[in-house]
Amino acid sequence: MTGYYETRLAGERLDRCYAIAPPRVRRYLEAEVEHLRGRLAPGDRLLELGCGTGRVLFAVAPNAGEAIGVDTSMESLRVAAARGNGSVRLLAMDAIALGFRSGSFDCVACLQNGISAFHADRARLLREAIRVARPGGIVLFSTYAAGFWEPRLEWFRLQANEGLLGPIDEEATGSGRIVCRDGFAAETPEPEELRALTAGLPGRVRVYEVDGSSLFCEITTD
C-alpha cells in the first residue's frame, strides 16, 4: 500500500471522494459493506486491509467481536482515529507484511479494489491474507464488476474535476483501466485473473458478483 493513497488521496481528501459519489456509486459502496456484514458472525475477529479513514470498518464493527484495520497512510489513520470510539483498533502496517501470527482472524477483508489500488504483488497479498486467517475462516477481496464501468468512470471523473485526482487520460482509459495524467492508474482484475491468482492456494475459492457492481473473490481457508 504505497504511494498515491499514502499521500495525495488520503485523509480528508479520501473522505471527499465518497462524499461526492453519485447515487449508483453510493449503492455500490453500501452493497459492499452490507455483504461484508453478512459474512461476519458474532464474536468474529475481523481484519480489514487498507482501512483508510475507517468508512467500512466502523460500519461493520458492531457485527464483529473485534475489528482491526491496517493502512500505510498515517493521514488516513489519523482521521480514522479522530472519529473512533474505541470500537476498532487501527494500525500502521503493510498488507503484504502483516505483523500478526498465522491463523489470527476469522475474516480478512480487502474491499473496493484494494487488490489493484495497493500496487503490490497480488499473489503475495493473497497469500499473506490467507496466512493470518484461521482454518475455516474467510478471506474476501473485491474489485469492480465489468458491468459497473460507466458509473465507476463517472465517479472518477467527478474526483478529477474536484482536483482529488489528476485529469483523466481519456486515451489511455478503457477496458476496466482508469489512468490519470498525474500517474494514478486503477486496473480491474477479471474473474479469470482472480481464479488464476488463487490457483494452488490453500482453501476453497468462489468468484461472484454482488449488486452488479462488485466482483468478489472469497476464499474459505483450509
C-alpha positions as a Markdown table, in Angstrom:
| # | Residue | x | y | z |
|---|---|---|---|---|
| 1 | Met | 0.0 | 0.0 | 0.0 |
| 2 | Thr | 2.4 | 2.6 | -1.1 |
| 3 | Gly | 2.3 | 5.9 | -3.0 |
| 4 | Tyr | -0.9 | 7.7 | -4.1 |
| 5 | Tyr | -3.1 | 6.5 | -1.2 |
| 6 | Glu | -0.5 | 7.3 | 1.4 |
| 7 | Thr | -0.2 | 11.0 | 0.5 |
| 8 | Arg | -2.4 | 12.6 | -2.2 |
| 9 | Leu | -5.6 | 10.5 | -1.9 |
| 10 | Ala | -5.6 | 10.2 | 1.9 |
| 11 | Gly | -7.4 | 11.5 | 5.0 |
| 12 | Glu | -10.0 | 14.2 | 4.3 |
| 13 | Arg | -9.4 | 14.1 | 0.6 |
| 14 | Leu | -10.2 | 10.4 | 0.6 |
| 15 | Asp | -13.4 | 11.1 | 2.5 |
| 16 | Arg | -14.3 | 13.8 | 0.0 |
| 17 | Cys | -14.2 | 11.1 | -2.8 |
| 18 | Tyr | -17.0 | 9.3 | -1.0 |
| 19 | Ala | -18.9 | 12.4 | -0.2 |
| 20 | Ile | -19.3 | 13.3 | -3.9 |
| 21 | Ala | -20.2 | 9.8 | -5.1 |
| 22 | Pro | -23.3 | 9.8 | -7.3 |
| 23 | Pro | -26.3 | 7.6 | -6.2 |
| 24 | Arg | -25.4 | 4.5 | -8.1 |
| 25 | Val | -21.9 | 4.5 | -6.7 |
| 26 | Arg | -23.3 | 5.1 | -3.2 |
| 27 | Arg | -25.4 | 2.0 | -3.7 |
| 28 | Tyr | -22.3 | 0.1 | -4.7 |
| 29 | Leu | -20.4 | 1.2 | -1.6 |
| 30 | Glu | -23.3 | 0.3 | 0.7 |
| 31 | Ala | -23.7 | -3.1 | -1.0 |
| 32 | Glu | -20.0 | -4.0 | -0.3 |
| 33 | Val | -20.4 | -3.0 | 3.3 |
| 34 | Glu | -23.6 | -5.0 | 3.6 |
| 35 | His | -22.1 | -8.0 | 2.0 |
| 36 | Leu | -19.1 | -8.0 | 4.4 |
| 37 | Arg | -21.5 | -7.5 | 7.3 |
| 38 | Gly | -23.4 | -10.6 | 6.3 |
| 39 | Arg | -20.3 | -12.7 | 6.2 |
| 40 | Leu | -19.5 | -12.0 | 9.8 |
| 41 | Ala | -20.6 | -14.0 | 12.8 |
| 42 | Pro | -21.0 | -12.6 | 16.4 |
| 43 | Gly | -17.6 | -12.7 | 18.1 |
| 44 | Asp | -15.6 | -12.9 | 14.9 |
| 45 | Arg | -12.2 | -11.3 | 14.8 |
| 46 | Leu | -12.0 | -9.1 | 11.7 |
| 47 | Leu | -9.0 | -7.6 | 9.9 |
| 48 | Glu | -9.5 | -5.0 | 7.2 |
| 49 | Leu | -6.6 | -4.4 | 4.8 |
| 50 | Gly | -6.4 | -0.8 | 3.6 |
| 51 | Cys | -8.9 | 0.6 | 6.1 |
| 52 | Gly | -8.3 | 4.2 | 5.0 |
| 53 | Thr | -10.3 | 6.6 | 7.3 |
| 54 | Gly | -12.5 | 3.7 | 8.6 |
| 55 | Arg | -15.5 | 4.0 | 6.4 |
| 56 | Val | -16.1 | 0.2 | 6.2 |
| 57 | Leu | -14.5 | -0.7 | 9.5 |
| 58 | Phe | -16.7 | 1.5 | 11.7 |
| 59 | Ala | -19.8 | 0.3 | 9.8 |
| 60 | Val | -19.2 | -3.4 | 10.4 |
| 61 | Ala | -17.5 | -3.3 | 13.8 |
| 62 | Pro | -20.8 | -3.8 | 15.7 |
| 63 | Asn | -21.2 | -7.2 | 13.9 |
| 64 | Ala | -17.8 | -8.5 | 14.9 |
| 65 | Gly | -16.2 | -9.3 | 18.2 |
| 66 | Glu | -13.1 | -7.4 | 17.4 |
| 67 | Ala | -12.3 | -5.2 | 14.4 |
| 68 | Ile | -8.8 | -4.2 | 13.4 |
| 69 | Gly | -7.9 | -2.0 | 10.4 |
| 70 | Val | -4.4 | -1.6 | 8.9 |
| 71 | Asp | -3.2 | 1.0 | 6.4 |
| 72 | Thr | 0.1 | 2.6 | 5.5 |
| 73 | Ser | -1.3 | 6.2 | 5.2 |
| 74 | Met | -0.7 | 7.9 | 8.5 |
| 75 | Glu | -3.0 | 10.8 | 7.4 |
| 76 | Ser | -5.9 | 8.4 | 6.8 |
| 77 | Leu | -5.3 | 6.6 | 10.1 |
| 78 | Arg | -5.2 | 9.9 | 11.9 |
| 79 | Val | -8.6 | 10.9 | 10.5 |
| 80 | Ala | -10.0 | 7.5 | 11.4 |
| 81 | Ala | -8.6 | 7.7 | 14.9 |
| 82 | Ala | -10.2 | 11.1 | 15.4 |
| 83 | Arg | -13.7 | 9.7 | 14.8 |
| 84 | Gly | -13.1 | 6.4 | 16.6 |
| 85 | Asn | -14.9 | 5.4 | 19.7 |
| 86 | Gly | -12.8 | 2.5 | 20.9 |
| 87 | Ser | -14.8 | 0.0 | 18.8 |
| 88 | Val | -11.9 | -0.6 | 16.4 |
| 89 | Arg | -8.1 | -0.9 | 16.5 |
| 90 | Leu | -6.1 | 1.0 | 13.9 |
| 91 | Leu | -2.5 | 0.1 | 13.0 |
| 92 | Ala | 0.1 | 1.3 | 10.5 |
| 93 | Met | 1.0 | -1.8 | 8.6 |
| 94 | Asp | 1.7 | -3.1 | 5.1 |
| 95 | Ala | -0.8 | -5.7 | 3.9 |
| 96 | Ile | 1.9 | -7.8 | 2.3 |
| 97 | Ala | 3.9 | -8.0 | 5.5 |
| 98 | Leu | 1.4 | -8.3 | 8.3 |
| 99 | Gly | 2.7 | -8.3 | 11.9 |
| 100 | Phe | 0.1 | -10.9 | 13.1 |
| 101 | Arg | 0.5 | -14.6 | 13.9 |
| 102 | Ser | -0.8 | -17.1 | 11.5 |
| 103 | Gly | -4.4 | -18.0 | 12.0 |
| 104 | Ser | -5.3 | -14.9 | 14.0 |
| 105 | Phe | -8.5 | -13.8 | 12.3 |
| 106 | Asp | -11.9 | -15.2 | 11.4 |
| 107 | Cys | -12.3 | -12.9 | 8.5 |
| 108 | Val | -9.8 | -10.9 | 6.5 |
| 109 | Ala | -11.3 | -8.3 | 4.1 |
| 110 | Cys | -9.9 | -6.1 | 1.4 |
| 111 | Leu | -12.7 | -4.2 | -0.4 |
| 112 | Gln | -13.1 | -1.7 | -3.2 |
| 113 | Asn | -10.4 | -2.9 | -5.5 |
| 114 | Gly | -7.6 | -2.9 | -3.0 |
| 115 | Ile | -6.0 | -5.8 | -4.9 |
| 116 | Ser | -5.3 | -3.2 | -7.6 |
| 117 | Ala | -5.1 | 0.0 | -5.6 |
| 118 | Phe | -2.3 | -1.2 | -3.3 |
| 119 | His | 0.0 | -1.7 | -6.3 |
| 120 | Ala | 1.5 | -4.7 | -4.5 |
| 121 | Asp | 2.4 | -8.2 | -5.7 |
| 122 | Arg | -1.2 | -9.6 | -5.9 |
| 123 | Ala | -0.2 | -13.2 | -5.3 |
| 124 | Arg | 1.8 | -12.2 | -2.2 |
| 125 | Leu | -1.0 | -10.1 | -1.0 |
| 126 | Leu | -3.5 | -13.0 | -1.2 |
| 127 | Arg | -1.0 | -15.4 | 0.4 |
| 128 | Glu | -0.5 | -13.1 | 3.4 |
| 129 | Ala | -4.2 | -12.6 | 3.9 |
| 130 | Ile | -4.7 | -16.4 | 3.9 |
| 131 | Arg | -1.8 | -16.8 | 6.3 |
| 132 | Val | -3.4 | -14.7 | 9.0 |
| 133 | Ala | -6.9 | -16.2 | 8.6 |
| 134 | Arg | -7.7 | -19.2 | 10.8 |
| 135 | Pro | -8.6 | -22.6 | 9.3 |
| 136 | Gly | -12.2 | -22.4 | 8.3 |
| 137 | Gly | -12.1 | -18.6 | 8.2 |
| 138 | Ile | -12.8 | -16.4 | 5.2 |
| 139 | Val | -10.7 | -14.0 | 3.1 |
| 140 | Leu | -12.7 | -11.5 | 1.0 |
| 141 | Phe | -11.2 | -9.4 | -1.8 |
| 142 | Ser | -13.4 | -7.3 | -4.1 |
| 143 | Thr | -12.9 | -5.4 | -7.3 |
| 144 | Tyr | -15.3 | -3.8 | -9.7 |
| 145 | Ala | -17.7 | -5.8 | -11.9 |
| 146 | Ala | -17.3 | -5.3 | -15.6 |
| 147 | Gly | -20.9 | -4.0 | -15.9 |
| 148 | Phe | -20.2 | -1.2 | -13.4 |
| 149 | Trp | -17.7 | 0.5 | -15.8 |
| 150 | Glu | -19.8 | 3.6 | -16.7 |
| 151 | Pro | -20.8 | 4.6 | -13.1 |
| 152 | Arg | -17.3 | 4.0 | -11.9 |
| 153 | Leu | -15.8 | 6.2 | -14.7 |
| 154 | Glu | -18.4 | 8.9 | -14.0 |
| 155 | Trp | -17.3 | 8.8 | -10.3 |
| 156 | Phe | -13.6 | 9.1 | -11.1 |
| 157 | Arg | -14.3 | 12.0 | -13.5 |
| 158 | Leu | -16.0 | 13.8 | -10.6 |
| 159 | Gln | -13.0 | 13.2 | -8.4 |
| 160 | Ala | -10.7 | 14.6 | -11.1 |
| 161 | Asn | -12.9 | 17.6 | -11.6 |
| 162 | Glu | -12.6 | 18.4 | -7.9 |
| 163 | Gly | -8.8 | 18.1 | -8.1 |
| 164 | Leu | -8.8 | 14.9 | -5.9 |
| 165 | Leu | -7.2 | 13.0 | -8.8 |
| 166 | Gly | -5.3 | 14.3 | -11.8 |
| 167 | Pro | -7.1 | 14.8 | -15.1 |
| 168 | Ile | -8.3 | 11.6 | -16.7 |
| 169 | Asp | -6.2 | 10.5 | -19.6 |
| 170 | Glu | -9.1 | 9.6 | -21.8 |
| 171 | Glu | -6.9 | 8.0 | -24.5 |
| 172 | Ala | -5.3 | 5.6 | -22.0 |
| 173 | Thr | -8.5 | 4.9 | -20.1 |
| 174 | Gly | -10.7 | 2.0 | -21.1 |
| 175 | Ser | -11.3 | -1.8 | -20.8 |
| 176 | Gly | -11.5 | -1.6 | -17.0 |
| 177 | Arg | -8.5 | 0.6 | -16.5 |
| 178 | Ile | -8.6 | 4.3 | -15.4 |
| 179 | Val | -5.5 | 6.4 | -15.9 |
| 180 | Cys | -4.8 | 9.9 | -14.8 |
| 181 | Arg | -2.2 | 12.3 | -16.0 |
| 182 | Asp | -0.6 | 12.6 | -12.6 |
| 183 | Gly | 0.4 | 8.9 | -12.6 |
| 184 | Phe | -2.7 | 7.4 | -10.9 |
| 185 | Ala | -3.8 | 4.2 | -12.5 |
| 186 | Ala | -6.5 | 1.7 | -11.4 |
| 187 | Glu | -6.9 | -1.6 | -13.1 |
| 188 | Thr | -9.7 | -4.2 | -12.7 |
| 189 | Pro | -8.8 | -7.8 | -12.3 |
| 190 | Glu | -11.2 | -10.0 | -14.2 |
| 191 | Pro | -12.7 | -13.3 | -12.9 |
| 192 | Glu | -10.2 | -15.4 | -14.9 |
| 193 | Glu | -7.3 | -13.4 | -13.3 |
| 194 | Leu | -8.6 | -13.9 | -9.8 |
| 195 | Arg | -9.0 | -17.6 | -10.4 |
| 196 | Ala | -5.5 | -17.8 | -11.8 |
| 197 | Leu | -4.1 | -15.9 | -8.8 |
| 198 | Thr | -5.8 | -18.2 | -6.3 |
| 199 | Ala | -5.0 | -21.5 | -8.1 |
| 200 | Gly | -2.9 | -23.6 | -5.9 |
| 201 | Leu | -3.5 | -21.5 | -2.8 |
| 202 | Pro | -4.9 | -23.4 | 0.3 |
| 203 | Gly | -8.6 | -23.0 | 0.6 |
| 204 | Arg | -11.9 | -23.2 | -1.4 |
| 205 | Val | -12.4 | -20.3 | -3.8 |
| 206 | Arg | -15.6 | -18.6 | -5.1 |
| 207 | Val | -15.7 | -15.7 | -7.5 |
| 208 | Tyr | -19.0 | -14.0 | -7.8 |
| 209 | Glu | -20.8 | -10.6 | -8.3 |
| 210 | Val | -22.7 | -8.6 | -5.7 |
| 211 | Asp | -25.1 | -5.9 | -6.8 |
| 212 | Gly | -23.9 | -5.9 | -10.3 |
| 213 | Ser | -21.1 | -3.6 | -9.2 |
| 214 | Ser | -18.6 | -5.7 | -7.2 |
| 215 | Leu | -16.7 | -8.8 | -8.1 |
| 216 | Phe | -15.8 | -10.7 | -5.0 |
| 217 | Cys | -13.1 | -13.4 | -4.6 |
| 218 | Glu | -13.9 | -15.3 | -1.4 |
| 219 | Ile | -11.5 | -17.9 | 0.0 |
| 220 | Thr | -12.5 | -20.3 | 2.8 |
| 221 | Thr | -9.3 | -21.3 | 4.3 |
| 222 | Asp | -8.2 | -24.9 | 5.0 |
